[in-house]
Amino acid sequence: MERICKGNYVNVDSLNTKCYKLIKDYQKCLHKLNKYHILLPDCDITSPDCFLYRYTLMTFWANNKSVREALQVNKGSIGEWVQCNYKNISYNYDIKSSVAYHMKNSIDGYRSLIYNGDHDMMVPFLATQAWIRSLNYSITDDWRPWMINDQIAGYTRSYSNKMTFATIKASLLVST
């Protein structure tokens, strides 16, 4: 797939029928997989039996009148709260890679923490590791566990450019 699609899996050239077929086959294999946490069953987020149901409940909570009053949200200042409100925010997907931005921040002396859930297919940690490797920074502190209450919470590695990469054990949606 990598060779035939030449690393392009999003805006596939319609003339590249081999790549298009490979991507369709790949999607078919994964269509029932929970892409946010591969060890959890794929389920309808609006079902109370679904692990992700709590995100639906979060919407009810955040829009509750007494909660908004407790948070001192001025009436009329904010409309309905929606997680991942893609409808009202127009994204322009013109940045194919953020590697150059990370490199510039590093050159400018900024410290950075890059992290991923280790069971998340939407932002897979292996892909993050690959672009970090592409920067060719030296490893200053190799893989080691990081702990919470004496339990391993993930693993981390540090680089010479003040960049630290961490995985978050069995996590999904770590950026929310």
C-alpha positions in Angstrom: 0.0 0.0 0.0 2.8 2.4 0.9 4.6 1.7 -2.4 1.5 1.9 -4.6 -0.1 4.9 -2.9 3.2 6.7 -2.4 2.3 7.6 1.1 -0.8 9.5 0.1 -3.9 7.9 1.7 -6.2 10.9 1.9 -6.6 12.6 -1.5 -6.0 9.6 -3.7 -5.5 10.2 -7.3 -8.6 8.7 -8.9 -6.4 7.4 -11.8 -4.4 5.3 -9.3 -7.0 2.5 -9.2 -4.7 0.0 -7.5 -4.2 2.5 -4.6 -7.9 3.3 -4.4 -8.7 -0.5 -4.2 -6.1 -1.1 -1.5 -7.5 1.8 0.6 -11.1 0.5 0.2 -9.9 -3.0 1.2 -8.1 -1.5 4.3 -11.2 0.5 5.3 -13.4 -2.6 4.9 -11.1 -4.6 7.3 -11.3 -1.8 9.9 -14.9 -0.6 9.5 -16.2 -2.3 12.7 -13.1 -1.4 14.8 -13.3 1.3 17.4 -10.7 3.7 15.9 -10.5 5.7 19.1 -9.6 2.7 21.3 -8.9 -0.5 19.4 -9.5 -2.7 22.5 -13.0 -1.4 23.0 -16.0 -2.6 21.0 -17.3 -0.4 18.3 -20.6 1.0 19.5 -23.2 3.6 19.0 -22.1 6.6 21.1 -25.7 7.4 22.1 -26.2 4.0 23.7 -25.6 3.8 27.5 -23.9 0.5 26.9 -21.2 2.3 24.9 -18.0 3.3 26.7 -18.0 6.6 24.8 -21.5 7.4 26.0 -20.0 9.7 28.7 -19.2 12.1 25.9 -22.9 12.3 25.0 -23.6 12.9 28.7 -20.9 15.6 28.7 -23.1 17.6 26.2 -26.1 17.4 28.5 -24.0 18.5 31.5 -22.3 21.4 29.7 -25.6 22.7 28.5 -27.4 22.4 31.8 -28.7 25.7 33.1 -27.4 25.2 36.7 -24.0 24.1 35.4 -23.7 27.2 33.2 -24.7 29.4 36.2 -22.1 27.7 38.4 -19.5 28.2 35.8 -20.6 31.9 35.5 -21.3 31.6 31.8 -23.1 34.8 30.9 -26.5 34.1 29.5 -26.6 34.6 25.7 -22.8 34.9 25.4 -22.3 31.3 24.3 -24.6 29.1 22.3 -25.0 25.4 22.8 -21.8 23.6 23.9 -20.9 20.9 21.4 -17.9 18.6 21.7 -15.8 18.7 18.5 -18.0 21.3 16.9 -16.9 20.8 13.3 -20.1 22.4 12.0 -19.4 25.9 13.1 -15.7 25.9 12.6 -14.4 25.7 9.1 -11.2 23.9 8.9 -8.8 24.3 6.0 -6.8 21.1 5.7 -3.9 22.8 3.9 -1.2 21.7 6.4 -0.1 18.2 5.4 2.5 18.0 8.1 3.3 19.9 11.3 6.9 18.6 11.4 8.4 21.9 10.2 6.5 23.8 12.9 7.8 21.4 15.6 11.3 21.8 14.2 11.1 25.6 14.2 9.9 25.7 17.8 12.7 23.4 18.8 15.3 25.5 17.0 13.8 28.6 18.8 14.5 26.8 22.1 11.0 25.9 23.1 10.4 22.7 25.1 7.7 20.4 23.8 5.7 17.5 25.0 4.2 15.3 22.3 1.9 12.6 23.5 -0.5 9.9 22.2 -2.8 7.3 23.5 -1.3 4.0 22.8 -4.6 2.4 21.6 -5.8 5.2 19.4 -5.9 4.6 15.6 -7.1 8.2 14.9 -3.7 9.6 16.0 -1.5 6.5 16.2 1.6 6.7 18.4 3.7 4.8 15.8 3.0 7.6 13.2 4.0 10.2 15.8 7.2 8.3 16.6 8.0 8.2 12.9 7.8 12.0 12.4 9.9 12.5 15.6 12.5 10.1 14.2 12.5 12.1 10.9 13.9 15.1 12.9 17.1 13.1 13.6 17.4 14.4 17.2 19.6 12.5 19.6 17.9 10.5 22.4 18.9 11.9 25.8 16.7 9.6 28.0 15.5 6.4 26.4 12.2 4.6 27.0 11.1 4.5 30.6 7.8 4.2 32.3 6.1 7.2 33.9 3.9 6.6 36.9 0.7 7.7 38.6 0.1 6.3 42.1 2.8 3.7 41.6 1.1 2.4 38.4 2.6 2.6 34.9 0.6 5.3 33.1 2.6 5.2 29.9 6.1 5.4 28.5 8.3 8.4 27.7 11.5 9.2 25.8 13.4 12.5 25.7 15.4 14.1 22.9 18.3 16.5 22.8 16.1 19.4 21.4 14.0 19.6 24.6 11.3 17.4 23.1 9.7 14.7 25.2 7.4 12.1 23.7 5.0 10.2 25.9 2.4 7.5 25.4 -0.6 7.3 27.6 -1.5 3.8 28.5 -4.8 2.4 27.1 -6.0 5.9 26.4 -8.2 7.4 23.8 -9.1 11.0 22.9 -6.2 12.2 25.1 -6.4 15.7 23.5 -10.0 16.4 24.6 
